[in-house]
Amino acid sequence: MDYAYSLSRAWTITWKFKVLWIFGILAGCSTNSNGSGNINYSYSEDMGEISPAMIEMGNRALNFLVQPAVIVGVILFVLLIMIITVFFSTIGRVGLISGTYKAEMGAERLGFRELFSDGTSRFWQFFGMKFLVSLPFMIVILGLLGTGVLVAISADNSTNAEVFLAGFVSTLCLIFCCLFLFSLFIGMIIQQAQNAMIIEELGISASLIRGWEIFKKGLGHIILIAFIILIIVVMVGIAIALPILAVVVPSMLSFVLGGADSAQPLIIAGLCLVAYLPIALIANGALSTYAQAVWTLTYLQLSERD
């Protein structure tokens, strides 16, 4: 196993075929989403009381949001966003694997339409494999959460419910930790199965079997590559996030220390973040491209040893 070749060749492919960055951005729709926190504002007496007009406006907004039609509309909108995200992330992942393989086989040019067509042609198989593997995890998690809610509701009194919830939450955290560690190994197997599906044009069951074979034979190499990729992703991710922190933190401090009298620091921070967003997307796309290229080249080396 030539680690240096996989790492250096992956960078060469990433830099030469920048069309792959687009598919890296698409692939990152589901794997690199960033959570955002809510900003809670507390009003003290020296900041003034909330006017009746503001209270009335808030009540009207709340009454509007709790209408059945609005709730259904929000649910449908969320489902639509989820479908779009799954579609483009799958297309992106297939395009990255296909593009890296074609580049390694000597292709001098990769077209967006060609790679997008590769993604659509293998979409259902690729998505079906991910869904089948994820389904047991979803059933276990939903089952545990549902059990906890039902038992807590049926408890005789609040004391019993609190005692149960304390023990249940501790047990749940332990189970989630075990599931997380288990999912890491499953993820490495699925990574090999995904490469097998696209490179060797296998079906779902054959891809999973092939992925398990490659994982089992190259366990040490795969774990080491996963660790190297993790370090690279974390370091580059921090570098990408630093400009955001450099803008957000001073703006928030200025807003808070100023008594929240002026929203100008937040407006400036928002404009800076909007301007930086394309740069961050491109950087994340390149990073996703490089990470997938390393995995694909690793698979090619391990499969040649059979």
N, C-alpha and C positions, 0 to 999 in steps of 0.2 A: 504494500500500500504506500503510494507516494503522496504523502500529505502536502508537500511543498508544491507539487504539480497541480493538485486540485485547487489549492488556495490561490496560486498565482494565475493559473489558467482561467479560473472563475473571474478574476479581476480583469484579465485581458478581454474576455467575452463581454463582461459588463460594460467596459469602457468603449469597445468597438461597436457593439450593437445597442445603441442607445434607445432603439425602438422597444427593447425589452423593459426599459424603465416604465413605460406606460403600463405594461402588464404587471410590473412590480407594484405600481400604484393601485391597480385593480385588485391584485392579490392581497394587498394590505388592507382592503376594506373590512375584512373580518378578523385578521390576525394582529393588526397594529392599531386598533381603535383606542383612542385615549379617552378616559373618563373625565368628566368635568364636575367640579363641586358647585354647590349652590352658595351664594353669598347671602347671609342672613343679616338684616339690618335691625338694630335695636334702637328704639327711640327713648331718650331720656327727657326729663322735664326741661333741661336747658336748651334742647333742640326744638322745643315747641310741640304742641299737641297736634294730632292729626285732625285736619279740618273735617267737618261733617260732609262736605262735598267729596272728599277723598274716600271717606267711609262708604258713602252711597255708591260711588263708582266701583269700589271693591266688591260690594254686595251684588251689584248688577253683573259684574264679571263672573263672580262665583255662581250666581243663578244661571248664567248662560252656559258655563262649563259643565254643570251637572245635568243638563238636558240630555235625554236619551239619544237624540239625533247627533248631538255633539260628541257624546261618548263613543257611539258607533263609528262616527266619522274619524275620530282619533285612532280607534283600534284598527280600522281599515287602512288608515294612513301609515301606521306603524308596521302593519303586515306588508304593505306595499314596499316600504323602505327595506324591510327584511328580505323580501323576494329579490329586489333589485341588488341588494348587497350580496346575497348568496350567488346570484347569477354572475355578476361581474367578478367577484372574488374567485369563483370556479374557473371562469374564462381566463382570468389572469394567471392562476396557478398552472393550468394546462399550457398556456402560451409560453410561460417561463421554461417549463420542462422541455416542451417541443423545440423552442428556440435554442436553448442551450445544447440540446442533442444535435440539432442540425448544424450549429456552429462548430461543435466538436467534430462532426463528420466532414467538415470542410466547406460549409456554405460561406460564401463571400458576402451575401446580402440577405437580410431578413425583412420581409414586408409585414406591415401591420395587418393587412387583409388576410394574408396567408396564415399568420399565427392566430388571428381571431377565428378564422374558419376551423383551424385545428381545435380550438376551444369549444366551439359550438358543436362540432361533430362528436366530441367525446364528453359532452356536458353531462348527460344523464348517467352514464356509467361512472364518471368521476364523482358526481354528486351522490349517486346511490351508494357508492362504497363508503363515503364519509358519513352519510346518514345512518347506514346500517351499523357502523362502528360506534357512532355517537348515541344511538338509540338506547342501549343498555345503561349508559351513564345517566341519560335523562330520566329513564324509568326509576333508577335507584334513587336519584336525588329528589325527584318529585314524590316518590313513595315515602322517603324519610321525612320530608317536609310535611306532607299530608298527614302522616302518622302523628307527628308532633302536634299539629294543630288540632286534630280530632281528640287526642288524649287530653290536651290542655283544656279544650272546651268541655269535655265530659267529666273533668275533675270535680269532686264534691264541693270544694271550697277554694278560695284564692290561695290559701297556704299550700294545699296539695299541688295546685297548679304551679306555684312559684318553685316548690321543691322539684317537681318534675321537670320544669323548664330548665332549671339550673343544671341538673344532671343530663338532660337531653341535649342542651347546647354544647356541653363539654364533650359528650359522646359524638355529637354531630361534627364538631371541629376535628376530632381525631379521625373520624371516617373520611372527612373531606381531605385531610392531609394524606391519608392512605390512597384515596382516589386520585389525588393530584400526582403523587409519585407513580402510581400505576399508569396514569394517562401519559406521563412522559415516555415510558417505554412503549406504550401503544402508539404514541405519536411517531416514534422513530420507526416502528414497523410500518405504519401507514405511509410514512415518507418513502420507504422503499417500495411499497405496493403501488403508490402513485407513479413513481418512476417506471415501474414494470408495466403498468397499464398503458402509459403513453409511448415508451420506448419500444417495448416488445409487443404492443398492441394486444394485450390480454383482456379477458373479461374480468368481472368483479371477483369471483371466487378464485380464479387462476392468479389474479394479481395479488390477492391476499396471501395465497400459498407461496407465491414467489417472493413476496416481501418478507414473509416469515423465514424462508430459507436464507435469503441474503442477510437478514438481521442475525440469525442464529450463527451463520458461518463467520460473519464479520463483526461480532458483538463488540469486541474491544475497540476496533477501528471506528465503528459508528458512534460509540459513546465518546471517544476522544474528539471526533469531528464535531459532534453535538456540543461538547464543552467549548471547543474553539469558536464555533459559530456564536454561541451564547456570549462569550467574552467580547467578540467583535460587535455584535448587535447592541449589547449594553453600552459599550464605549462610544460607538457612533451615535446611538440614541441619546446619550447624555450630551454629546456635542451638538446634536440637532436641537435639543431642548434648552440649552444654555441661553441662546438669544431670547427665547420666550420668557425664561425666568428673569433675565436682565431687564426686560421691559415691564413684566407684570409686578414683580416684587417692589421696585421703587414706586410704581404708580399706586399700588395698594397702600403702601406706607404713607405716601403723600396724601392720599384720599382720607385715610383714617386719622393721621395726625392733624389734618386740616379740619377735623370735626365734621367731615362729610358735607361740608357746605358747598363744595364745588365738584361737579362731575367731570371737570376738564381733564384731570389725570387719567380717569377711566376712558374717556373718549380718545385721548392720545394713545393710550395703551391698546385700545381696540383697533385704531387705524394702523398702528405698527404691526399688530398681529395679522391683520388682513393683508398687509403688504408682504409679510414674511411667510404667509401660508403657502404660496406657490413654491417658494424655495424649500420649505419643509416637505411638501409633497414630493417634489423631485428627488430630494435627498432620501426620503423613505422609499421611494420607488427604486432608486439605485441600490439601496441597502437590501431590499427584498430580492431584487434580481441577483445580487451577489450571493446571498445566503442560499437561494434555491439552486444557483449554478454550482455551488460547492457540493450540495447534496446530490445533484444529478451526476456530476463528475465522479463523486465518490461511489455512487451506484454503478457507474460504468466500469470503474476499476474493480469493484468487488464482484461484479457479474462475470468479468473476464477470467476470474480465478476458478470458476466452476469447471 
